[in-house]
Amino acid sequence: MNDRPAEEAAAQATLRAQNGVDVRVVVVGNGCTPEVVPPDALTVSLSGNVGIPGGRNAGAHALYEAGDPTEWLYFLDNDADLPRADVLARLVAEAERHPEAAWVQPRLTGPDDAATPRRWVPRLRASNPGRPGKVASMTEGVVLIRRDAFDAVGGWEDQLFLYHEGVDLAWRLYEAGWSGWYAASIRMHHPLTEPARHPLYHRLAARNRIWIAHRNLPALLLPLHLSAWTTITLARAGRRGGLSQTLRGMREGWTSRHTQRRRPMSWRTVHRLTAAGRPPII
């Protein structure tokens, strides 16, 4: 959205410095014409802000329209950067060592290359962010995804606009038979910011949690998942603020849930998610 020109330039510089892989850069202007564009990059200028997942889809589609035969998609938010020149090559090597994984997730840290908030660790047991392994969720803004798997499940769900799109995509990839891998030894950098800095956070996070549950979970798990999530979310909102917007989002999500197409996952997928450490009731 042309609101972080310095960060955008830094992110692109670290992307173009990658070695061991062929990189094709696509810069998406979400409701604008991109102003910071590296040489030979594809650009997408969207007439309105379609949200983060919609913007990512637009970038992936631009590659498809350009006839690019890429095997991998790497989604990079414009406030993140690759701290070393071999990050992408190492992520691809990890993916090749784990052919069952549709996505490979690097470890996201602050600029100090060490601090990793719990919310950035893609599993429930987050006390040791340096432990690699199979995962069932993703940190959306810094993730490598196999192009064929991404296309087969329809990409990101753009109706979500912002928040929880990684949970939705991970569930659909698991339903298609894939899994995810956390490559904890490969680091990415991101400012140590809070998601609540965005005014829409509390409302959209609450709405989207109900939407993705309605879209993906078997009927028997819906009350369990939503009860656990509601209890945790209201407790957090009571301590940290945002309670009124959280309640607004819950109401919006519940009253509009039938606008979301239900494609409940199989019980086999429920078992696989649980075995990966992320039972879909939490």
C-alpha positions as CSV (number, residue, x, y, z in Angstrom):
1,M,0.0,0.0,0.0
2,N,3.1,2.2,-0.4
3,D,3.1,2.9,3.3
4,R,6.5,1.4,4.1
5,P,8.9,2.5,1.4
6,A,12.1,1.9,3.4
7,E,11.0,-1.5,4.7
8,E,9.8,-2.5,1.2
9,A,13.1,-1.6,-0.3
10,A,15.0,-3.5,2.4
11,A,12.8,-6.6,1.9
12,Q,13.3,-6.5,-1.8
13,A,17.0,-6.1,-1.5
14,T,17.3,-9.2,0.7
15,L,15.1,-11.1,-1.7
16,R,17.2,-10.2,-4.8
17,A,20.4,-11.1,-2.9
18,Q,19.3,-14.8,-2.6
19,N,21.7,-17.3,-4.2
20,G,21.2,-20.9,-5.2
21,V,17.7,-20.3,-6.6
22,D,16.1,-18.5,-9.5
23,V,13.9,-15.8,-8.1
24,R,11.0,-14.0,-10.0
25,V,9.7,-11.1,-7.9
26,V,6.1,-10.0,-8.0
27,V,5.1,-6.8,-6.2
28,V,1.4,-6.3,-5.4
29,G,-0.1,-2.9,-4.8
30,N,-3.1,-3.5,-2.7
31,G,-5.3,-0.6,-3.8
32,C,-2.4,1.3,-5.4
33,T,0.3,1.2,-8.0
34,P,3.5,0.0,-6.4
35,E,6.2,2.7,-6.1
36,V,9.1,0.5,-4.9
37,V,9.8,-2.1,-7.6
38,P,13.0,-3.9,-8.4
39,P,14.2,-4.3,-12.0
40,D,12.5,-7.0,-14.0
41,A,9.8,-7.6,-11.4
42,L,6.1,-8.2,-12.2
43,T,3.8,-5.7,-10.7
44,V,0.1,-5.9,-9.9
45,S,-2.0,-2.8,-9.2
46,L,-5.3,-3.6,-7.6
47,S,-8.0,-0.9,-7.8
48,G,-9.0,-1.4,-4.2
49,N,-7.6,-3.0,-1.0
50,V,-8.7,-6.6,-1.3
51,G,-7.0,-7.7,1.9
52,I,-3.8,-9.6,2.5
53,P,-4.9,-13.1,1.3
54,G,-6.5,-11.6,-1.8
55,G,-3.3,-9.6,-2.5
56,R,-1.2,-12.8,-2.2
57,N,-3.5,-14.6,-4.6
58,A,-3.2,-11.8,-7.1
59,G,0.6,-12.1,-7.0
60,A,0.4,-15.9,-7.5
61,H,-2.0,-15.4,-10.4
62,A,0.2,-12.9,-12.1
63,L,3.0,-15.5,-12.2
64,Y,0.5,-18.0,-13.7
65,E,-0.5,-15.4,-16.3
66,A,3.1,-14.7,-17.1
67,G,3.6,-18.4,-17.9
68,D,6.2,-18.7,-15.1
69,P,6.7,-22.5,-14.4
70,T,7.8,-21.9,-10.8
71,E,7.7,-24.9,-8.5
72,W,7.6,-22.8,-5.3
73,L,5.8,-19.7,-4.1
74,Y,7.4,-17.7,-1.3
75,F,5.1,-15.1,0.4
76,L,7.0,-12.2,1.9
77,D,5.3,-9.4,3.8
78,N,6.9,-6.0,3.2
79,D,8.0,-5.5,6.8
80,A,10.0,-8.8,6.9
81,D,13.4,-9.5,5.4
82,L,15.7,-12.5,4.7
83,P,18.8,-12.1,6.9
84,R,21.1,-14.3,4.9
85,A,21.6,-15.0,1.2
86,D,20.9,-18.7,1.4
87,V,17.4,-18.6,3.1
88,L,15.4,-19.6,0.0
89,A,17.8,-22.3,-1.1
90,R,17.8,-23.8,2.3
91,L,14.0,-23.7,2.5
92,V,13.7,-25.5,-0.9
93,A,16.3,-28.1,0.3
94,E,14.2,-28.7,3.4
95,A,11.0,-29.1,1.3
96,E,12.8,-31.6,-0.9
97,R,13.8,-33.6,2.2
98,H,10.2,-33.6,3.3
99,P,8.2,-34.3,0.2
100,E,5.0,-34.8,2.2
101,A,5.1,-31.1,3.3
102,A,3.1,-28.6,1.2
103,W,4.8,-25.7,3.0
104,V,8.0,-25.1,4.9
105,Q,8.0,-22.5,7.6
106,P,11.2,-20.7,8.7
107,R,11.6,-19.5,12.2
108,L,10.5,-15.8,12.5
109,T,12.6,-13.7,14.9
110,G,13.0,-10.1,15.7
111,P,15.9,-8.1,14.1
112,D,18.1,-9.4,16.9
113,D,18.0,-12.9,15.2
114,A,16.9,-14.5,18.5
115,A,13.6,-13.3,20.0
116,T,10.6,-15.3,18.8
117,P,7.3,-14.5,20.4
118,R,5.1,-17.5,21.1
119,R,2.5,-16.4,18.5
120,W,5.2,-16.8,15.8
121,V,5.9,-20.5,16.6
122,P,3.6,-22.6,14.4
123,R,2.6,-25.1,17.1
124,L,0.9,-25.2,20.5
125,R,4.1,-26.1,22.5
126,A,6.0,-23.0,21.8
127,S,8.4,-22.8,24.6
128,N,11.3,-24.0,22.4
129,P,11.1,-22.1,19.1
130,G,14.3,-23.7,17.9
131,R,12.8,-27.2,17.7
132,P,12.0,-28.3,14.1
133,G,9.2,-30.7,13.2
134,K,5.9,-31.3,11.5
135,V,3.4,-28.5,12.0
136,A,-0.3,-27.8,11.2
137,S,-0.3,-24.0,11.1
138,M,1.8,-21.4,9.4
139,T,3.1,-17.8,9.8
140,E,1.6,-16.5,6.6
141,G,3.8,-13.6,5.7
142,V,7.1,-15.6,5.5
143,V,6.3,-19.1,4.1
144,L,7.4,-21.3,1.2
145,I,4.5,-23.3,-0.5
146,R,4.6,-25.8,-3.3
147,R,2.9,-24.3,-6.2
148,D,1.0,-27.4,-7.2
149,A,-0.4,-27.9,-3.7
150,F,-1.3,-24.2,-3.4
151,D,-3.2,-24.3,-6.7
152,A,-4.9,-27.6,-6.0
153,V,-6.7,-26.3,-2.9
154,G,-7.5,-22.9,-4.4
155,G,-4.9,-20.7,-2.7
156,W,-5.7,-18.3,0.2
157,E,-9.3,-17.6,1.2
158,D,-9.6,-13.9,0.2
159,Q,-13.0,-13.4,2.0
160,L,-11.1,-13.5,5.3
161,F,-9.3,-10.2,4.3
162,L,-6.9,-10.3,7.3
163,Y,-6.1,-12.8,10.1
164,H,-6.3,-16.6,10.4
165,E,-6.0,-17.2,6.6
166,G,-3.0,-19.4,7.4
167,V,-5.0,-21.7,9.7
168,D,-7.6,-22.1,6.9
169,L,-5.0,-22.9,4.2
170,A,-3.2,-25.3,6.5
171,W,-6.4,-27.2,7.2
172,R,-7.3,-27.5,3.5
173,L,-3.8,-28.6,2.7
174,Y,-4.0,-31.3,5.4
175,E,-7.4,-32.4,4.0
176,A,-5.7,-32.8,0.6
177,G,-3.1,-35.2,2.1
178,W,-0.2,-32.8,2.7
179,S,1.4,-31.6,5.9
180,G,3.7,-28.7,6.9
181,W,7.3,-28.5,8.2
182,Y,8.9,-26.1,10.6
183,A,12.5,-25.5,9.6
184,A,13.5,-23.8,12.9
185,S,17.2,-23.5,12.0
186,I,16.4,-21.1,9.1
187,R,15.6,-17.6,10.3
188,M,13.6,-14.7,9.0
189,H,13.5,-11.2,10.5
190,H,10.4,-9.1,11.4
191,P,9.9,-6.2,13.8
192,L,8.6,-7.2,17.2
193,T,5.2,-5.8,16.7
194,E,1.8,-6.7,18.1
195,P,-1.1,-7.7,15.7
196,A,-3.4,-5.5,17.8
197,R,-1.6,-2.5,16.2
198,H,-4.1,-2.8,13.4
199,P,-7.4,-1.2,14.2
200,L,-9.3,-4.1,12.6
201,Y,-7.5,-6.9,14.6
202,H,-10.0,-7.7,17.3
203,R,-13.1,-7.7,15.1
204,L,-11.7,-9.6,12.1
205,A,-9.8,-12.1,14.2
206,A,-13.0,-13.0,16.0
207,R,-15.1,-13.1,12.9
208,N,-12.7,-15.1,10.9
209,R,-12.2,-17.7,13.6
210,I,-15.9,-18.5,13.4
211,W,-15.9,-18.5,9.6
212,I,-13.0,-20.9,9.2
213,A,-14.4,-23.2,11.8
214,H,-17.8,-23.2,10.0
215,R,-16.0,-23.8,6.7
216,N,-13.7,-26.6,7.7
217,L,-14.7,-28.5,10.8
218,P,-17.0,-31.5,11.2
219,A,-20.3,-30.6,12.9
220,L,-19.4,-32.5,16.1
221,L,-16.2,-30.5,16.5
222,L,-17.7,-27.0,15.9
223,P,-19.1,-26.5,19.5
224,L,-15.9,-27.8,21.0
225,H,-13.6,-25.6,19.0
226,L,-15.7,-22.5,19.3
227,S,-16.3,-23.0,23.0
228,A,-12.5,-23.4,23.7
229,W,-11.7,-20.5,21.4
230,T,-14.3,-18.2,22.9
231,T,-13.2,-18.8,26.4
232,I,-9.5,-18.1,25.6
233,T,-10.3,-15.1,23.5
234,L,-12.6,-13.4,26.0
235,A,-10.1,-14.0,28.7
236,R,-7.4,-12.4,26.6
237,A,-9.6,-9.5,25.6
238,G,-10.5,-8.8,29.2
239,R,-6.8,-8.5,30.1
240,R,-5.4,-6.8,27.0
241,G,-8.3,-4.7,25.7
242,G,-10.4,-4.9,22.6
243,L,-13.4,-6.6,24.3
244,S,-16.1,-4.6,22.5
245,Q,-14.6,-5.2,19.1
246,T,-14.1,-8.9,19.9
247,L,-17.7,-9.2,20.8
248,R,-18.7,-7.3,17.6
249,G,-16.6,-9.7,15.5
250,M,-18.1,-12.8,17.2
251,R,-21.6,-11.5,16.5
252,E,-20.7,-10.7,12.9
253,G,-19.0,-14.1,12.4
254,W,-22.0,-16.0,13.9
255,T,-24.7,-14.2,12.0
256,S,-22.8,-14.4,8.6
257,R,-21.3,-17.9,9.0
258,H,-23.7,-19.3,6.4
259,T,-22.1,-17.1,3.7
260,Q,-19.1,-19.4,4.0
261,R,-19.2,-22.6,2.0
262,R,-18.9,-25.7,4.3
263,R,-16.3,-28.3,3.3
264,P,-15.9,-30.2,6.5
265,M,-12.6,-32.1,6.8
266,S,-12.6,-35.9,7.2
267,W,-12.0,-37.6,10.5
268,R,-8.8,-38.8,9.0
269,T,-7.6,-35.2,8.7
270,V,-8.7,-34.5,12.3
271,H,-6.5,-37.4,13.4
272,R,-3.6,-36.2,11.3
273,L,-3.8,-32.7,12.7
274,T,-4.0,-34.1,16.2
275,A,-0.9,-36.3,15.5
276,A,0.9,-33.2,14.3
277,G,0.3,-31.6,17.6
278,R,-2.6,-29.3,16.7
279,P,-6.0,-30.9,17.4
280,P,-8.6,-28.8,15.6
281,I,-10.5,-27.9,18.9
282,I,-7.8,-25.4,20.0
